[in-house]
Amino acid sequence: MTIKAIVFEVNWTVWSGKLDPAKWGKGHSASKKLEDNLERDVSDKQLIRDVSNYSLEIRLFQDMPKIIHDIKKRRIPLGFVSKDSPRAMCDRALYLFEYPDENHKDRTINSAVDYNETGNGDFISIFNNVKDWASAQGEEIVFFDCHEESLKVNRELGVRVEIVSHRTGVTWDIYNRALEKYGHGGGGGGGGGKGPDTPYYGQPKLGKLLGEGLFSKVYDAAGDSDAVIKVLKNWTTEQRRRLLEIYAVVKSGRPFDPGNNQQDKYLLMIALELRNLEMIKELKDPKPEDFSGWFKMKKIEGTHIWKHHLYKKHPFGVKFQEFVKACMHLTVDAVEHVVKTYGVEHCDAHFKNVVYDFDGDKPVRARLLDWGIAVKMRWDGSRYIRGDDFQLIVPQYQDSKPGLKYTPDEFRRYWVGWMVKTEYTALWSRNTITQKDGQEFLKDLDWWYHRR
């Protein structure tokens, strides 16, 4: 079933308490207009009091902002009704209470309303109006209320009625169970079935396992030689819902700071990888908004540097250094090309994340892998300017602050210097060289900056 409208009674369902015109606005120095007596608390934006009598208050139920955000994201028309509170009072409360819009900016709930039937008579008349406005049958409307008598609109009009406790109002779990119950769990505003909310929904057939990390596995895509599929381990519906919230912020161009929340850090990495792959046109499927625990991306062909015989030479030998230096400069070429073409800077281009084309002993082209650690960057014709993405992981030796500007020479020196330090640190960590010799070697990198 397609849900064409979701409607809420306001009193005891959207907020705790009731906007009772016989009680509100009756205290000392009350305004004549009842709605002018509603005032949001300065320190608690989910609380509204009667300014003439502070003992009267309504509190927005905790999950309502998140629920309204989800409804608008799904593009389902939203309505509010009340048969015993004046329209002007309800409108003022909906204006004072807020929800996060698609860009996670606070907006008045009133601005999200498609159908406002507060303050109007009986529910049968109200829902006949909603049916007309939504061009919907009764069974295509979901109504949340705390009063059993509201079941009458189900009996007479077929409206899907969900009765909730007046103590909790509509919770996130109640809301999602209703969507699942009435066939709208997949999101996106139409159609039946659970869709991407179901973990691994629509996952293509997997081919050969190519590699495995702590959080994911990568496979060849069966039947598509130009693609690989990354599958996250133990993906859940709740992770998807949080990912979509984080992705909305990232997509809007604003930085998302996960703080110390480990789950948010993990999901931010995924959100950035999806965004970056889409920006560089390597994401094949699905759209980031439909992510359900897997994605298909372009397969990048090439050879890792350690498979070439020159990489097996001694790290302090001339042949090794000339070979590695050439590979590093090709890597910077690739980083610069993507910045100028797509506006994304790869921030973790060590040798594990790069493959090369070789003409015998000569490296001729570099291609970049793994776009989880990358930020927006633009080229203004003379300088590279780093964007303000939150860089979740800043690798050792980097100074990757938002807003930094580089001439082409400065940019190349920055990245070549980082790659040399990263490579020789890895060499001494593998006991190929001693740390003392490696640190002494890294004191003078001038030769590395100059391309042959």
VEXBA-404806 format. One record per residue (C-alpha): residue in one letter; x, y, z; residue number from 1. Coordinates in steps of 0.02 Angstrom, whole numbers, plus 50000, padded with zeros to 5 digits. Layout:
<atoms>
ATOM   rest       x       y       z    nr
ATOM      A       X       Y       Z   NUM
...
</atoms>
This chain:
<atoms>
ATOM   rest       x       y       z    nr
ATOM      M   50000   50000   50000     1
ATOM      T   50058   50177   49964     2
ATOM      I   50034   50296   50110     3
ATOM      K   49968   50461   50043     4
ATOM      A   49956   50553   50210     5
ATOM      I   50015   50534   50390     6
ATOM      V   49907   50629   50514     7
ATOM      F   49929   50664   50700     8
ATOM      E   49810   50722   50835     9
ATOM      V   49910   50855   50925    10
ATOM      N   49855   50841   51108    11
ATOM      W   49934   50696   51204    12
ATOM      T   50002   50624   51040    13
ATOM      V   50122   50753   50969    14
ATOM      W   50144   50840   51135    15
ATOM      S   50104   50798   51315    16
ATOM      G   49961   50902   51383    17
ATOM      K   49815   50991   51302    18
ATOM      L   49791   51165   51235    19
ATOM      D   49629   51194   51328    20
ATOM      P   49550   51364   51287    21
ATOM      A   49454   51359   51450    22
ATOM      K   49616   51358   51551    23
ATOM      W   49755   51440   51449    24
ATOM      G   49771   51629   51447    25
ATOM      K   49670   51656   51606    26
ATOM      G   49807   51711   51724    27
ATOM      H   49865   51883   51779    28
ATOM      S   49913   51998   51634    29
ATOM      A   49856   51870   51504    30
ATOM      S   49847   51926   51322    31
ATOM      K   49675   51938   51245    32
ATOM      K   49724   51825   51102    33
ATOM      L   49745   51650   51174    34
ATOM      E   49888   51606   51057    35
ATOM      D   49990   51755   51118    36
ATOM      N   50002   51672   51288    37
ATOM      L   50106   51528   51218    38
ATOM      E   50292   51550   51249    39
ATOM      R   50434   51428   51216    40
ATOM      D   50554   51401   51361    41
ATOM      V   50719   51489   51332    42
ATOM      S   50823   51340   51389    43
ATOM      D   50712   51196   51332    44
ATOM      K   50649   51212   51154    45
ATOM      Q   50531   51064   51174    46
ATOM      L   50431   51151   51311    47
ATOM      I   50294   51283   51290    48
ATOM      R   50214   51371   51439    49
ATOM      D   50066   51485   51468    50
ATOM      V   50150   51652   51507    51
ATOM      S   50002   51700   51617    52
ATOM      N   50010   51538   51716    53
ATOM      Y   50172   51440   51716    54
ATOM      S   50087   51286   51788    55
ATOM      L   50010   51257   51616    56
ATOM      E   50128   51182   51488    57
ATOM      I   50143   51063   51341    58
ATOM      R   50300   50966   51297    59
ATOM      L   50342   50902   51123    60
ATOM      F   50366   50714   51135    61
ATOM      Q   50549   50668   51115    62
ATOM      D   50543   50575   50949    63
ATOM      M   50427   50693   50855    64
ATOM      P   50563   50801   50774    65
ATOM      K   50649   50645   50707    66
ATOM      I   50483   50573   50648    67
ATOM      I   50434   50732   50556    68
ATOM      H   50607   50738   50476    69
ATOM      D   50582   50559   50414    70
ATOM      I   50408   50594   50346    71
ATOM      K   50470   50744   50247    72
ATOM      K   50619   50644   50184    73
ATOM      R   50500   50511   50121    74
ATOM      R   50394   50647   50039    75
ATOM      I   50236   50587   50124    76
ATOM      P   50108   50727   50152    77
ATOM      L   50096   50774   50336    78
ATOM      G   49941   50829   50430    79
ATOM      F   49890   50883   50605    80
ATOM      V   49714   50879   50675    81
ATOM      S   49623   50926   50835    82
ATOM      K   49439   50929   50873    83
ATOM      D   49449   51021   51039    84
ATOM      S   49591   51149   51031    85
ATOM      P   49577   51314   50936    86
ATOM      R   49665   51325   50768    87
ATOM      A   49762   51482   50817    88
ATOM      M   49833   51401   50975    89
ATOM      C   49885   51244   50882    90
ATOM      D   49963   51346   50743    91
ATOM      R   50064   51446   50868    92
ATOM      A   50127   51289   50955    93
ATOM      L   50175   51211   50788    94
ATOM      Y   50265   51372   50746    95
ATOM      L   50362   51374   50909    96
ATOM      F   50412   51189   50904    97
ATOM      E   50548   51140   50779    98
ATOM      Y   50611   50990   50681    99
ATOM      P   50772   50962   50579   100
ATOM      D   50744   50983   50391   101
ATOM      E   50832   50884   50255   102
ATOM      N   50990   50987   50283   103
ATOM      H   50973   50964   50472   104
ATOM      K   50934   51147   50499   105
ATOM      D   50798   51185   50627   106
ATOM      R   50633   51232   50546   107
ATOM      T   50463   51268   50623   108
ATOM      I   50350   51115   50620   109
ATOM      N   50216   51229   50550   110
ATOM      S   50321   51247   50391   111
ATOM      A   50314   51059   50364   112
ATOM      V   50125   51043   50372   113
ATOM      D   50029   50995   50215   114
ATOM      Y   49856   50973   50294   115
ATOM      N   49804   51076   50445   116
ATOM      E   49635   51026   50516   117
ATOM      T   49660   51083   50695   118
ATOM      G   49513   51164   50782   119
ATOM      N   49384   51087   50667   120
ATOM      G   49233   50988   50726   121
ATOM      D   49220   50800   50717   122
ATOM      F   49348   50680   50646   123
ATOM      I   49232   50610   50513   124
ATOM      S   49218   50782   50433   125
ATOM      I   49403   50814   50460   126
ATOM      F   49458   50654   50374   127
ATOM      N   49337   50677   50230   128
ATOM      N   49430   50840   50200   129
ATOM      V   49599   50754   50212   130
ATOM      K   49542   50621   50089   131
ATOM      D   49492   50755   49965   132
ATOM      W   49651   50856   49984   133
ATOM      A   49766   50703   49975   134
ATOM      S   49666   50620   49835   135
ATOM      A   49672   50467   49946   136
ATOM      Q   49563   50323   49997   137
ATOM      G   49540   50299   50184   138
ATOM      E   49660   50153   50191   139
ATOM      E   49797   50263   50115   140
ATOM      I   49795   50377   50268   141
ATOM      V   49881   50334   50434   142
ATOM      F   49816   50423   50590   143
ATOM      F   49901   50426   50760   144
ATOM      D   49795   50469   50914   145
ATOM      C   49783   50421   51097   146
ATOM      H   49592   50410   51104   147
ATOM      E   49503   50245   51070   148
ATOM      E   49352   50338   51000   149
ATOM      S   49459   50385   50850   150
ATOM      L   49439   50206   50789   151
ATOM      K   49273   50268   50722   152
ATOM      V   49362   50343   50571   153
ATOM      N   49432   50171   50535   154
ATOM      R   49261   50089   50544   155
ATOM      E   49174   50221   50440   156
ATOM      L   49310   50284   50322   157
ATOM      G   49442   50147   50323   158
ATOM      V   49578   50263   50392   159
ATOM      R   49722   50165   50469   160
ATOM      V   49717   50215   50652   161
ATOM      E   49861   50186   50774   162
ATOM      I   49815   50213   50957   163
ATOM      V   49962   50268   51066   164
ATOM      S   49986   50298   51251   165
ATOM      H   49954   50475   51311   166
ATOM      R   50109   50453   51421   167
ATOM      T   50229   50426   51276   168
ATOM      G   50141   50494   51123   169
ATOM      V   50210   50432   50957   170
ATOM      T   50382   50355   50978   171
ATOM      W   50506   50314   50841   172
ATOM      D   50471   50128   50863   173
ATOM      I   50282   50151   50854   174
ATOM      Y   50301   50257   50697   175
ATOM      N   50415   50131   50610   176
ATOM      R   50304   49984   50655   177
ATOM      A   50159   50075   50576   178
ATOM      L   50258   50103   50416   179
ATOM      E   50306   49919   50410   180
ATOM      K   50127   49868   50449   181
ATOM      Y   50056   49969   50307   182
ATOM      G   50189   49926   50180   183
ATOM      H   50291   50086   50178   184
ATOM      G   50450   50035   50266   185
ATOM      G   50565   50062   50117   186
ATOM      G   50567   50251   50117   187
ATOM      G   50570   50365   49967   188
ATOM      G   50386   50409   49959   189
ATOM      G   50303   50267   49868   190
ATOM      G   50279   50084   49835   191
ATOM      G   50266   49935   49949   192
ATOM      G   50391   49820   50030   193
ATOM      K   50530   49856   50152   194
ATOM      G   50655   49916   50023   195
ATOM      P   50826   49982   50077   196
ATOM      D   50778   49977   50262   197
ATOM      T   50801   49789   50244   198
ATOM      P   50988   49750   50266   199
ATOM      Y   51072   49704   50100   200
ATOM      Y   50913   49742   50002   201
ATOM      G   50943   49720   49815   202
ATOM      Q   51122   49657   49837   203
ATOM      P   51187   49588   49670   204
ATOM      K   51263   49417   49650   205
ATOM      L   51439   49411   49718   206
ATOM      G   51591   49342   49629   207
ATOM      K   51765   49302   49695   208
ATOM      L   51814   49370   49866   209
ATOM      L   51953   49496   49835   210
ATOM      G   51990   49553   50011   211
ATOM      E   51924   49572   50188   212
ATOM      G   51946   49703   50322   213
ATOM      L   51880   49731   50497   214
ATOM      F   51714   49803   50438   215
ATOM      S   51689   49742   50259   216
ATOM      K   51725   49620   50120   217
ATOM      V   51758   49661   49937   218
ATOM      Y   51704   49546   49795   219
ATOM      D   51708   49541   49608   220
ATOM      A   51536   49581   49539   221
ATOM      A   51468   49424   49457   222
ATOM      G   51424   49463   49278   223
ATOM      D   51507   49634   49277   224
ATOM      S   51694   49630   49247   225
ATOM      D   51705   49820   49266   226
ATOM      A   51643   49823   49446   227
ATOM      V   51676   49765   49623   228
ATOM      I   51553   49754   49768   229
ATOM      K   51592   49808   49946   230
ATOM      V   51484   49725   50078   231
ATOM      L   51484   49790   50257   232
ATOM      K   51479   49665   50398   233
ATOM      N   51328   49653   50514   234
ATOM      W   51233   49798   50436   235
ATOM      T   51070   49846   50525   236
ATOM      T   50915   49950   50490   237
ATOM      E   50957   50067   50633   238
ATOM      Q   51130   50099   50560   239
ATOM      R   51049   50144   50394   240
ATOM      R   50933   50270   50476   241
ATOM      R   51077   50357   50563   242
ATOM      L   51184   50348   50406   243
ATOM      L   51049   50440   50308   244
ATOM      E   51047   50579   50438   245
ATOM      I   51237   50597   50428   246
ATOM      Y   51238   50585   50239   247
ATOM      A   51110   50725   50227   248
ATOM      V   51229   50839   50322   249
ATOM      V   51379   50787   50218   250
ATOM      K   51285   50807   50054   251
ATOM      S   51227   50982   50104   252
ATOM      G   51410   51036   50108   253
ATOM      R   51418   51060   50295   254
ATOM      P   51547   50967   50402   255
ATOM      F   51480   50832   50517   256
ATOM      D   51577   50811   50679   257
ATOM      P   51545   50640   50759   258
ATOM      G   51630   50689   50921   259
ATOM      N   51677   50536   51023   260
ATOM      N   51533   50430   50960   261
ATOM      Q   51615   50276   50883   262
ATOM      Q   51460   50225   50787   263
ATOM      D   51445   50399   50710   264
ATOM      K   51629   50393   50662   265
ATOM      Y   51603   50229   50572   266
ATOM      L   51447   50291   50483   267
ATOM      L   51530   50456   50435   268
ATOM      M   51668   50358   50349   269
ATOM      I   51537   50266   50247   270
ATOM      A   51442   50426   50208   271
ATOM      L   51600   50511   50146   272
ATOM      E   51652   50362   50042   273
ATOM      L   51481   50356   49958   274
ATOM      R   51482   50543   49927   275
ATOM      N   51659   50541   49859   276
ATOM      L   51629   50392   49745   277
ATOM      E   51474   50477   49677   278
ATOM      M   51569   50640   49648   279
ATOM      I   51709   50554   49550   280
ATOM      K   51580   50451   49455   281
ATOM      E   51643   50282   49516   282
ATOM      L   51487   50233   49616   283
ATOM      K   51382   50117   49508   284
ATOM      D   51242   50066   49625   285
ATOM      P   51140   50104   49729   286
ATOM      K   51111   50290   49756   287
ATOM      P   51180   50340   49927   288
ATOM      E   51004   50372   49990   289
ATOM      D   50960   50189   49951   290
ATOM      F   51113   50114   50035   291
ATOM      S   51071   49953   50128   292
ATOM      G   51242   49882   50175   293
ATOM      W   51325   49859   50005   294
ATOM      F   51380   49961   49855   295
ATOM      K   51448   49926   49683   296
ATOM      M   51591   50032   49619   297
ATOM      K   51702   50042   49468   298
ATOM      K   51842   49914   49466   299
ATOM      I   52011   50001   49460   300
ATOM      E   52139   49902   49360   301
ATOM      G   52325   49911   49394   302
ATOM      T   52471   49836   49489   303
ATOM      H   52525   49873   49666   304
ATOM      I   52702   49938   49681   305
ATOM      W   52762   49795   49791   306
ATOM      K   52731   49671   49648   307
ATOM      H   52865   49755   49541   308
ATOM      H   53042   49687   49556   309
ATOM      L   53120   49859   49584   310
ATOM      Y   53024   49879   49746   311
ATOM      K   53123   49732   49814   312
ATOM      K   53286   49831   49802   313
ATOM      H   53363   49903   49961   314
ATOM      P   53269   50060   50021   315
ATOM      F   53429   50161   50028   316
ATOM      G   53484   50108   49854   317
ATOM      V   53473   50222   49702   318
ATOM      K   53364   50107   49597   319
ATOM      F   53234   50088   49735   320
ATOM      Q   53228   50273   49770   321
ATOM      E   53216   50327   49588   322
ATOM      F   53079   50200   49557   323
ATOM      V   52979   50246   49712   324
ATOM      K   53001   50432   49680   325
ATOM      A   52930   50414   49504   326
ATOM      C   52779   50319   49574   327
ATOM      M   52750   50454   49705   328
ATOM      H   52748   50595   49577   329
ATOM      L   52626   50497   49469   330
ATOM      T   52517   50478   49624   331
ATOM      V   52516   50667   49649   332
ATOM      D   52469   50684   49465   333
ATOM      A   52318   50574   49499   334
ATOM      V   52270   50671   49656   335
ATOM      E   52282   50836   49561   336
ATOM      H   52180   50770   49416   337
ATOM      V   52036   50717   49529   338
ATOM      V   52039   50884   49622   339
ATOM      K   52031   50984   49460   340
ATOM      T   51901   50871   49380   341
ATOM      Y   51786   50826   49524   342
ATOM      G   51831   50934   49674   343
ATOM      V   51889   50795   49791   344
ATOM      E   52061   50773   49872   345
ATOM      H   52115   50596   49913   346
ATOM      C   52197   50609   50085   347
ATOM      D   52268   50434   50108   348
ATOM      A   52365   50397   49948   349
ATOM      H   52495   50281   50022   350
ATOM      F   52550   50134   49915   351
ATOM      K   52414   50016   49974   352
ATOM      N   52285   50136   49903   353
ATOM      V   52366   50161   49732   354
ATOM      V   52392   50046   49582   355
ATOM      Y   52504   50080   49433   356
ATOM      D   52528   50045   49249   357
ATOM      F   52709   49999   49208   358
ATOM      D   52804   50002   49045   359
ATOM      G   52941   49881   49093   360
ATOM      D   53032   49965   49237   361
ATOM      K   52950   50133   49205   362
ATOM      P   52789   50178   49297   363
ATOM      V   52676   50275   49179   364
ATOM      R   52510   50302   49269   365
ATOM      A   52436   50296   49444   366
ATOM      R   52257   50259   49493   367
ATOM      L   52183   50292   49666   368
ATOM      L   52087   50169   49774   369
ATOM      D   51982   50184   49934   370
ATOM      W   51892   50350   49946   371
ATOM      G   51841   50344   50129   372
ATOM      I   51976   50468   50182   373
ATOM      A   51952   50613   50062   374
ATOM      V   51889   50791   50074   375
ATOM      K   51820   50924   49959   376
ATOM      M   51949   51034   49876   377
ATOM      R   51939   51159   49734   378
ATOM      W   52063   51228   49608   379
ATOM      D   52042   51415   49577   380
ATOM      G   52163   51423   49431   381
ATOM      S   52317   51459   49534   382
ATOM      R   52294   51372   49702   383
ATOM      Y   52217   51217   49779   384
ATOM      I   52097   51262   49920   385
ATOM      R   52045   51128   50044   386
ATOM      G   51861   51122   50094   387
ATOM      D   51788   51111   50269   388
ATOM      D   51742   50926   50275   389
ATOM      F   51773   50846   50444   390
ATOM      Q   51922   50731   50412   391
ATOM      L   51888   50583   50523   392
ATOM      I   52062   50509   50513   393
ATOM      V   52213   50622   50489   394
ATOM      P   52360   50508   50446   395
ATOM      Q   52528   50534   50529   396
ATOM      Y   52633   50677   50457   397
ATOM      Q   52483   50767   50382   398
ATOM      D   52428   50945   50417   399
ATOM      S   52259   50935   50332   400
ATOM      K   52167   51086   50402   401
ATOM      P   52011   51155   50315   402
ATOM      G   52040   51310   50211   403
ATOM      L   52226   51285   50180   404
ATOM      K   52286   51347   50010   405
ATOM      Y   52428   51278   49904   406
ATOM      T   52514   51329   49745   407
ATOM      P   52545   51179   49631   408
ATOM      D   52726   51170   49691   409
ATOM      E   52674   51180   49875   410
ATOM      F   52541   51047   49847   411
ATOM      R   52664   50927   49766   412
ATOM      R   52794   50955   49902   413
ATOM      Y   52662   50926   50036   414
ATOM      W   52604   50760   49964   415
ATOM      V   52772   50693   49907   416
ATOM      G   52844   50734   50079   417
ATOM      W   52700   50645   50163   418
ATOM      M   52720   50492   50051   419
ATOM      V   52907   50478   50082   420
ATOM      K   52885   50491   50271   421
ATOM      T   52741   50367   50268   422
ATOM      E   52838   50243   50162   423
ATOM      Y   52999   50246   50263   424
ATOM      T   52903   50238   50427   425
ATOM      A   52818   50081   50360   426
ATOM      L   52988   50011   50309   427
ATOM      W   53061   50027   50483   428
ATOM      S   52901   49961   50562   429
ATOM      R   52927   49805   50455   430
ATOM      N   53111   49798   50509   431
ATOM      T   53170   49822   50330   432
ATOM      I   53276   49966   50394   433
ATOM      T   53311   50028   50571   434
ATOM      Q   53210   50169   50643   435
ATOM      K   53369   50267   50679   436
ATOM      D   53427   50255   50499   437
ATOM      G   53253   50296   50435   438
ATOM      Q   53235   50451   50543   439
ATOM      E   53407   50512   50492   440
ATOM      F   53362   50484   50309   441
ATOM      L   53202   50586   50324   442
ATOM      K   53294   50742   50383   443
ATOM      D   53329   50797   50204   444
ATOM      L   53194   50766   50073   445
ATOM      D   53242   50899   49946   446
ATOM      W   53292   50772   49813   447
ATOM      W   53121   50691   49820   448
ATOM      Y   53028   50850   49776   449
ATOM      H   53113   50872   49608   450
ATOM      R   53045   50767   49466   451
ATOM      R   53167   50695   49340   452
</atoms>
